[in-house]
Amino acid sequence: MKKVLLTIFAAFMAFTAVQAQTPKYVFYFIGDGMGANHAYAAVAYNRAMGQPDPNFWNFPVKGLITTYSASSLVTDSSAAGTALSSGTKIVNGACGVDPEGNWTTSILEVAQTKGWGTGVATSVGVNHATPAAFYGHSKSRNDYDTLSQQLIDSKLDFAAGSSFLHEHHSQQYNDDWIAKAKEAGINVFRGKEEYKKTNGRVIMLSNAPKASDDLPYAVDRKPGDTKLADFTEAAIDHLYSHYAKKGFILMVEGGMIDHAAHANDTGGVIGEVNDMAESVQLALDFAAKHPNETLIIVTADHETGGLTMGYGKYEMHPELLASQKATKDVLSFKIVSLLQKEDVSWKEVKNVLKENLGLWDTVPVDPRAEKHFTQLYKEAFLDRDLQEDRNLYSSTARLASEAIQYLDNAASNLSWSFGSHSGAPLPVYAYGVKAEAFATVADNIDVPKTILKVTRIVK
């Protein structure tokens, strides 16, 4: 009997210890534009290719959140970003400012008052809507000069992104903001090649020779190009070096998922979901070393594009997307580059589509589609009347857009409803200490509030 009581007591004490655990290191991943279907498209593709699921797909805890803003049932990134950063609903277009004009307070700003380390990393501009919602405050998300200055003036320990985005009509460019950051005593590194352990604050940017609004898509990336995992790895190194005892919160955004979804580029979306999962793996590796102190949350700000799983018949063939070697943007660039030549034949253009999308080789093209592509070729190369399709972030040659659309729809049986945001609810995936608290979140504002609660930053 005594032995049984001791066993029960030991089990009770073990349970109590687990319950008493408090997250000390928080990883907060936001897939910009990543709806449940975007994530599952990556799952279906990976399985078809014999690859593992995106790691977060199999997290033990899952929830579902709504995303409406204070002004619309369909949110934009800055309103959703502010909801996810501060637990406050604001109007579309604003950033870190509530409907009454008051500055919101992000969980990073709260954590800083308690001595925690804080960081943001993104595959798009370091002053873009989502990262800015964690440190900035402006009535307009496009007020990039203000948001850049606020980043420099903030208490963020680490910030990373492709570059400082340039405001329309502003004379302040990326190099100007880099100079201002250095003048403020911030360490600025270009790519993982420059990054090193250092005291003080860090801003890390792309290693590209010229400033670009975004990192290269995973599909288009060349060896040596800066990627989101480079930023994530440096952020973990920097924050743990300085805040191992106190703890830290790191927000990482897979920003290019949204860009690919606006372009209705399924192959691009899958590449970006898997790319963000590479950064999630770094957090999982960290959690393996600190299992009783680490919490990982993966969610999104909104769904983009209305991705449909299945098109016209009860089947999908995501494996055909393996033949896509370029995103819509890069494919368009290659086609437009041919316009600089004279007497470009249909065979030359057709070869570009073959090499980059696998059309006619691994992906069958029916005669009607080929006739349509030939007509687009004649308009662009013979009549010199290049037709373009525009989305929020780019403008692409129609031949490139419709070739990728054919690969998605007719071949893979995946399709898109439109090129903008939807009001669809989104999944939340959680892993680690106190992950179970996220099973019941119902709206995007609940996520940051739950983080503050389980970490006991706010008691």
Salt bridges, closest charged atoms under 4 A:
ASP32 OD1 - HIS302 NE2 3.13
ASP53 OD1 - ARG47 NE 2.87
ASP76 OD2 - ARG141 NH1 3.29
GLU109 OE2 - HIS137 NE2 2.99
ASP214 OD1 - HIS259 NE2 3.33
ASP237 OD1 - LYS197 NZ 2.53
ASP258 OD1 - HIS262 NE2 3.33
ASP258 OD1 - HIS421 NE2 3.88
ASP275 OD1 - ARG221 NH2 3.04
GLU278 OE2 - LYS227 NZ 2.81
GLU293 OE2 - LYS24 NZ 3.68
GLU293 OE1 - HIS290 ND1 3.83
ASP301 OD2 - HIS302 NE2 3.40
GLU303 OE2 - HIS38 NE2 3.95
GLU315 OE1 - HIS317 NE2 2.53
GLU319 OE2 - HIS317 ND1 3.22
GLU348 OE1 - LYS341 NZ 2.83
GLU370 OE2 - LYS350 NZ 2.97
ASP389 OD1 - ARG398 NE 2.95
GLU402 OE1 - HIS372 NE2 2.33
ASP443 OD2 - LYS89 NZ 2.85
